[in-house]
C-alpha cells in the first residue's frame, strides 16, 4: 500500500503543499457538524499527525472518528494551525479497520499495570511505542559500536549442555516424557534427544571465548534464559544479552570497553530519540535527559568490593540483608552505593571468589577474583564481567571445588592448553539498559512479551 510515513510528513519541509497519502490508527478525534480533526499515528514518530476533514466537502464515515480505528487519508500537507508543524487537509479518508468503543487504549492515561494485561495492544500507547523505538535505536547502536571497532558478531548456541554461570538456573530442553522405568537420571537423559542433559543457555560466554581466542574480538547479542525464581522488577526468564569477549585483555581493558560502550549507546539514544527522551523526562523520570547527558560525559567510578563492604557497614541505614565481607551484594546495597554514595555508574571489582563463577581469574591474594559488576542509579547491576582464568590448572581447581562435571567442559578447558591468553569480557542485560535510559521502573515494561515466574502470555 503506497503511503508516506507520518514522521516524514511532519519533518520534511519539502512536502509542504504537496499531496500525500498516510495510514495510521486514530488516537483522538474531535468531531463537529462542519469539521473533524483526527489525530493519527503510524508508529514512525512520537508526534501524531492531525488530519483535518472539512465535512462540507467530504463525507466522513463516523467509524473513522473512533479511537483505535485504522484509516488511510489522502490530502495536502499544510502548516499546522498551532505551532510550526504540519497537518493534513484531507481530500479523502478511508476506513481500513473499525474499532469498537470497548477499545482499552483510550485517551485517558491508563496504568502500566493495567497495560501489562494487554501486551498485544499496549504498544499503541505513547509510553510503550516510545520504549520500543528507544530499544530499537539502542540495539542498532550496539551493532554499530562493535562493528566500528573491528569486533566480529558471533551467534552462540541457545541449546547447550554446559551451565555457564554454574548457578543451576537452566531451563531443561527435552523431548522425553517422564517414565518411571528409568532408575537413574543418567539413564533417563541417555534416551533423551541429545543423549545427555541439555538446557537453554544462560550466557553465550563460554562459546564466545572459543571465538575470541581465534578471532581476537567478538560479541554476541542474543537471548539468554534463566530459571531464576526471582519475581522482581529486574528479572526476566528470557532476556537479551550483549556479550563481548576480548583476547589479549585484562580486567582494566574490559572496564574500558564496558564504559565506552555504555556511553556510546546513551549518546545514540539522546541524539536519535529526542522526543522520546523528553517524554520520559516529563512523565517517568524527571531529570532523565540531564542524567544521561552527565553520564555520557563523566567518568564511571571504580570501587573494590572490600571497600564497598566498608562503605556499607558505615552507612547510617538498616539494610534488610546484613553486610559482611564475603556476602553477595543485594539490590539494596548496590543501589545505596550507586545512588547515594557515587550518584553515577560505578564498577565494583574484585569480588570474593566463593560468590562468583568458576571461570573468573583468581587474584594473587588467593581470596578474590578479577570480576566487575557495573551498578547504575535506579536499576542496580546492568553489567557483569571479568577477566577469565587463563591458567588451566587454576581453572580446573576452581571447577573441582565447585563439584562441577568436568566432562561437559572439556573443550572449554582445552582452550587453556592450546596457546592460552589473557582474555575477558562482560554481559550487558539489554532490558536493564533500556530501563536505565527510559526511566521505566519495571523490566516487564521494556519487553514485548515478558516471560517471568508463573507468567507466559
Ligand atoms: O552477571 P551475569 O550473570 O554474567 C554473565 O552471564 C556472564 N557470563 C557475562 C559475561 O561475562 N559474558 O549476567 C550479565 C548481565 C547482568 O548484569 C544483567 O544485566 C543481565 O545480564 N541479567 C539479567 N537481565 C534480566 N533478567 C535476568 N534474569 C538476568 N540475569 C542477568
Boltz pocket constraint, residues with backbone or C-beta under 6 A from the ligand:
constraints:
  - pocket:
      binder: B
      contacts: [[A, 164], [A, 165], [A, 202], [A, 203], [A, 204], [A, 205], [A, 226], [A, 228], [A, 234], [A, 235], [A, 236], [A, 237], [A, 239], [A, 241], [A, 242], [A, 243], [A, 244], [A, 381], [A, 382], [A, 383], [A, 384], [A, 385], [A, 386], [A, 425], [A, 426], [A, 427], [A, 428], [A, 429], [A, 430], [A, 431], [A, 432]]
      max_distance: 6.0
